[in-house]
C-alpha cells in the first residue's frame, strides 16, 4: 500500500487508522485525485488519476504538476499556467472547466476543483486536485441544465479526436503554439522530425524543440510562428530542421495564426513539409544534365561554360588558358576484342587518372567515346601546359588490370593556347583537336602544340 502523502503520521494508533481509512477512500473513488506539496510537486495519484493522465504514480512521484499534464481554457484555447492558483482564487465552490491534455497528447473535457491540505497545526502544506471527465454514459446523463454541458463536452471531445486522427494521418509535421510561443501540440510526424515526444515538448518554446537553420549559411532561423502571430498572416520559408543527433531534414515551412471565436489571435500552427527526397532528386537530375553518366566528369554543356569562364579570367589577368585534347590510341580494338564492359571500366579508370594529373581549379571533361579534354585555367607559364601533357602520358600508360585482362594503353594529346591560337571557345577546341591528330600522325603516345598546317587524320 502506498505511503499516505498528505496526513502526517504522529505515531499514534488513531492517526494511523484515520490515514488508512482516508487512503482506502481515495484509492476507490471514481474521481481523479492528485495531491501536491507546497512546491506543487506530486506526492500522490489515485488509480483514476493514473488513468486520466497516463502517468503511473511511481513515475510521477515528486515531478512538478505541470510536467504530468496541462490544462487549456476551452473558451480561449490558451494554456492555464497555474491551475491550482486559478481554482483556489475563484469565488464560490463551483468546479472550474478545462481541457486536460494527458501524457499521450489526448485532450479530455473535465471539471476540476482544488482543496487546500493542512498540517495538524492548520498550516497549508499542499493541495488536492480533484478531476472529473465531462463524459458520462447515456443512461446516467443528467436531464437538467447539465445535459447541455455534457452534450457540448461530448461534441468537443469527438471533434478533437477526429482532428487528432486526421493530423496523425498526414505526412507533414504539424506543431501548434499558444500566443506566447509555447508548444501545445505535435502530431506524430512532428515528434519524429524534431525528436521530441508530445508529453515532453508541451509547454516548451517552439524554437527549443524545432531548430531551423539556413541551408547555405547554417545560421539559426526563428520559427515563423512568432511572425505569423505578430503580423496576423501566413508566413513561409525553406530551411533545414536539425535534431540533436545531427540529423537534418530539408523542409518547406508555413505558419498561420490561430484565431478564437472573436477573431483574436491566440496562437499559431506550423506545418513542415519534408522535401529531402524531392531536393535530392532535383540535384541528381541537375547533375545528370551536366555530367557524363559513365565517368561522372563534366559533359560538353558544363565544359563550354567552364571554358567561357576561363577565357574571361585570362583576359582580365593577362594569363593563358590551355586546352589539351586527349584521345586514347587504338581504343576501338579494345572495345571490339574484349567487349564494351571492359571498355567502360577502362574509360572510368582513365577519367580518374586524368583528374589526378590536374589542379582542383582545372576541368576534365569527356567529349564522347574515348576523347577527353583538359582545361587548364590561369596558367602563369605557357610551358606548364606541356608539363601537364607529359604527366598525363606517364599516368595513362601504366598497366590496367580488369579481372584476367591486363591492358597497356597510350594516348595522343593536342595542345591549343588561349589567346595565342584562338580567341573563342569553338575555335580553340578545333585547334586542340587538330593538334591531337598531328600527335597521332607523328607516332602516338605523344603530345603536340598546335601549328597552322593541314589537318592529318591517321587511321586507327
C-alpha positions, 0 to 999 in steps of 0.5 A, spaced: 500 500 500 502 506 498 505 511 503 499 516 505 502 523 502 498 528 505 496 526 513 502 526 517 503 520 521 504 522 529 505 515 531 499 514 534 494 508 533 488 513 531 492 517 526 494 511 523 487 508 522 484 515 520 490 515 514 488 508 512 481 509 512 482 516 508 487 512 503 482 506 502 477 512 500 481 515 495 484 509 492 476 507 490 473 513 488 471 514 481 474 521 481 481 523 479 485 525 485 492 528 485 495 531 491 501 536 491 506 539 496 507 546 497 512 546 491 506 543 487 510 537 486 506 530 486 506 526 492 500 522 490 495 519 484 489 515 485 488 509 480 483 514 476 488 519 476 493 514 473 488 513 468 486 520 466 493 522 465 497 516 463 502 517 468 503 511 473 504 514 480 511 511 481 513 515 475 510 521 477 512 521 484 515 528 486 515 531 478 512 538 478 504 538 476 505 541 470 510 536 467 504 530 468 499 534 464 496 541 462 490 544 462 487 549 456 481 554 457 476 551 452 473 558 451 480 561 449 484 555 447 490 558 451 494 554 456 492 555 464 499 556 467 497 555 474 491 551 475 491 550 482 492 558 483 486 559 478 481 554 482 483 556 489 482 564 487 475 563 484 469 565 488 464 560 490 465 552 490 463 551 483 468 546 479 472 550 474 472 547 466 478 545 462 481 541 457 486 536 460 491 534 455 494 527 458 501 524 457 499 521 450 497 528 447 489 526 448 485 532 450 479 530 455 473 535 457 473 535 465 471 539 471 476 540 476 476 543 483 482 544 488 482 543 496 487 546 500 491 540 505 493 542 512 498 540 517 495 538 524 497 545 526 492 548 520 498 550 516 497 549 508 502 544 506 499 542 499 493 541 495 488 536 492 486 536 485 480 533 484 478 531 476 472 529 473 471 527 465 465 531 462 463 524 459 458 520 462 454 514 459 447 515 456 443 512 461 446 516 467 446 523 463 443 528 467 436 531 464 437 538 467 441 544 465 447 539 465 445 535 459 447 541 455 454 541 458 455 534 457 452 534 450 457 540 448 463 536 452 461 530 448 461 534 441 468 537 443 471 531 445 469 527 438 471 533 434 478 533 437 479 526 436 477 526 429 482 532 428 487 528 432 486 522 427 486 526 421 493 530 423 496 523 425 494 521 418 498 526 414 505 526 412 507 533 414 509 535 421 504 539 424 506 543 431 501 548 434 503 554 439 499 558 444 500 566 443 506 566 447 510 561 443 509 555 447 508 548 444 501 545 445 501 540 440 505 535 435 502 530 431 506 524 430 510 526 424 512 532 428 515 528 434 519 524 429 522 530 425 524 534 431 525 528 436 521 530 441 515 526 444 508 530 445 508 529 453 515 532 453 515 538 448 508 541 451 509 547 454 516 548 451 518 554 446 517 552 439 524 554 437 527 549 443 524 543 440 524 545 432 531 548 430 531 551 423 537 553 420 539 556 413 541 551 408 547 555 405 549 559 411 547 554 417 545 560 421 539 559 426 532 561 423 526 563 428 520 559 427 515 563 423 510 562 428 512 568 432 511 572 425 505 569 423 502 571 430 505 578 430 503 580 423 496 576 423 498 572 416 501 566 413 508 566 413 513 561 409 520 559 408 525 553 406 530 551 411 533 545 414 530 542 421 536 539 425 535 534 431 540 533 436 543 527 433 545 531 427 540 529 423 537 534 418 531 534 414 530 539 408 523 542 409 518 547 406 515 551 412 508 555 413 505 558 419 498 561 420 495 564 426 490 561 430 484 565 431 478 564 437 471 565 436 472 573 436 477 573 431 483 574 436 489 571 435 491 566 440 496 562 437 499 559 431 500 552 427 506 550 423 506 545 418 513 542 415 513 539 409 519 534 408 522 535 401 529 531 402 527 526 397 524 531 392 531 536 393 535 530 392 532 528 386 532 535 383 540 535 384 541 528 381 537 530 375 541 537 375 547 533 375 545 528 370 544 534 365 551 536 366 555 530 367 557 524 363 553 518 366 559 513 365 565 517 368 561 522 372 566 528 369 563 534 366 559 533 359 560 538 353 554 543 356 558 544 363 565 544 359 563 550 354 561 554 360 567 552 364 571 554 358 567 561 357 569 562 364 576 561 363 577 565 357 574 571 361 579 570 367 585 570 362 583 576 359 582 580 365 589 577 368 593 577 362 594 569 363 593 563 358 588 558 358 590 551 355 586 546 352 589 539 351 585 534 347 586 527 349 584 521 345 586 514 347 590 510 341 587 504 338 581 504 343 576 501 338 580 494 338 579 494 345 572 495 345 571 490 339 576 484 342 574 484 349 567 487 349 564 494 351 564 492 359 571 492 359 571 498 355 567 502 360 571 500 366 577 502 362 574 509 360 572 510 368 579 508 370 582 513 365 577 519 367 580 518 374 587 518 372 586 524 368 583 528 374 589 526 378 594 529 373 590 536 374 589 542 379 582 542 383 581 549 379 582 545 372 576 541 368 576 534 365 571 533 361 569 527 356 567 529 349 564 522 347 567 515 346 574 515 348 576 523 347 577 527 353 579 534 354 583 538 359 582 545 361 587 548 364 585 555 367 590 561 369 596 558 367 602 563 369 607 559 364 605 557 357 610 551 358 606 548 364 601 546 359 606 541 356 608 539 363 601 537 364 601 533 357 607 529 359 604 527 366 598 525 363 602 520 358 606 517 364 599 516 368 595 513 362 600 508 360 601 504 366 598 497 366 590 496 367 588 490 370 580 488 369 579 481 372 584 476 367 585 482 362 591 486 363 591 492 358 597 497 356 594 503 353 597 510 350 594 516 348 595 522 343 594 529 346 593 536 342 595 542 345 591 549 343 593 556 347 588 561 349 589 567 346 595 565 342 591 560 337 584 562 338 580 567 341 573 563 342 571 557 345 569 553 338 575 555 335 580 553 340 577 546 341 578 545 333 585 547 334 586 542 340 583 537 336 587 538 330 593 538 334 591 531 337 591 528 330 598 531 328 600 527 335 597 521 332 600 522 325 607 523 328 607 516 332 602 516 338 603 516 345 605 523 344 603 530 345 603 536 340 602 544 340 598 546 335 601 549 328 597 552 322 598 546 317 593 541 314 589 537 318 592 529 318 587 524 320 591 517 321 587 511 321 586 507 327 
